[in-house]
């Protein structure tokens, strides 16, 4: 069975427009569930540094705000992106708030939580700032939990390994 990729999913951007993750085909993607009022929110600054370091090599971070954990994302829509930009310098793409657990889980996070769907792991966020690495072919590669800081060596090594792989031909 061929592994599923992230390319079949859509998400709503901060302007309310539906956006296909197909746009990231051929890029190395780090998907992160964020929250502006979380004690781990300073990770946004480290995530931005990671984005700046690798973005010209085909790397992107996608931020998915979530208010499911102690209501730590009270903001809505563009106010979230504005907060992240003003306080942490975030320039990587941010999407509308989503659920990452429970009956209304966004389909992308259902994919990340199901080993049978993504072929690699079944990891549902237990808190904010779970990080999921997706390869150039759109398949799941690795993940890190909340307390793994974005600037640890093993994350950079995993990103660099994926960036060094040959581009995937278009279908």
N, C-alpha and C positions, 0 to 999 in steps of 0.2 A: 504494500500500500504506500502510495506517495504521501510524504508528509505535507500537511497543510502549511500555507504561508500566511503572513499578515496582509498580503496584497488584496485579499478578497474583502477586507474590512473597511468600513468608513468610520469617520468620527466628525463631530461638529466642531468647527474652529471657533475662535473667540468672537468672530463676527456673525455667528449663527449659520454659516454655510456648511453644508455636508461636504466632506473632503475624503477622497479615496486614498488609502495608504499605498495604493499602486504607485503613487507619485514618488515613493521612496525605493522603488525597485532598483537594485544595484548599489544601494547605500547600506552601510552598517548603521543600525538603529539601536538606540538605548531608550526603552520605554520606562517612564517613571511615574508612579502615582504620587502626587504632591499635595501639600496643604500649607497655606500661608501662615497659619497660626500654630503650627506644630513646633515643638522644641527642636526638631530636626530641619526646620526651614533653612538654616544657614547652609545646608547642603546645596541649595540652589546656586549659591555663589561658586561652590566647587564644581557643580555640574556645568555651569556656564564656562568655567575655566577649561574643563574637559572638552566642551563643545568648541571653544575657540582654538584649542590645540589641534584638533583633528578635523574640523569641518571642511577645510580645503582639500582633505584627502578622501572625502566621501562619507563622512560621519555626521549623523544628526541625532539630537535628543528630542523626544516627544514627551511633553509634560501633560499629564492627565490629572487635574485637580480632583480631589475626592473629599467629601465632608462626612464620611461614614465613621471616622474614628474620633470620638469625643468632640464632634462638631468642629474640628480644627480647620475647616475651610468654610468660613461663614460668608465669604464673598461670592459673587456671581459674575459670569461672563467676563467682559473686558476689564472689570475691576480687578479680577485675579491677575491677568496679564500685566496690568498697570502696576499693581503692588509688587509683583515679582521683578519687573523692570526697574522700578524706582529703588527698591530696597536691596536687590541682589544683582542688578545689571543683566537680568535674563533677556537674551535675544533669541533663544531657540524656540521652536514652535510650541505653543500651549493650546490646549483644546478646552472645550466646555467641561464642566464638572461631570463626572461619571461615578457610577457605583462599581466597586471592584470586588464586592462580595454580595451574597444574597440573591433573592429572586430577580432583582433588576440589574444584575451584573452586566456591564457592557460586553458585547460579544468578543471584543478583543481580549478582555481579561478572562472571559470564559475559556478562550483558546489558550491563554498563558497558564491557566489553572488545570488544564487537562492534558496529561501525557498522551492519551490516545489521540488527541487532536493535534498537538504540536510535535509529538514524537521524541521529545527530549526530557521534559519534566512536568510535574503537576504541582504548581506552587501558587497558592492563593495568598494575596497580601494579608498579613495579620495586623499591619499598621501602615503608616505613610512611608514613602520613600523606598519602596521595593523597586529594584532596577532589573530590567530584563533586556538581555543583549540578543539582537536579531542579526543574522548574517546577511551578506549581500544577496543571497538567494531567498530571503524572506523567512527563513526557518529559525526556530529558537536555538540559541547557542548556550546561554548560561544565565544565571540570575544571582542577585545579591540582596540580602535582607536589609531592613531599615538601618541597622547600626553599622553596616559596611559603608564607610565614607567613599565618595566618588573619587577621591584622590589616592586611594590605595594602589599599590603597584600591580596587583593581580587584575584589577579592572583595566588599567592602561595596557597591560600585556595582552589581555583578551581582545581588546579593541584593535590593537596593532596586528595581532594574528589574523583577525577577520579582514582588516584593511589590506593585508598583504596577499590575500587570495585573489585569484583571477576573477575578473568580472563574469557575471552570469549572462549568457546570451538571452536576448529577449525571446519570448514565445512566438 
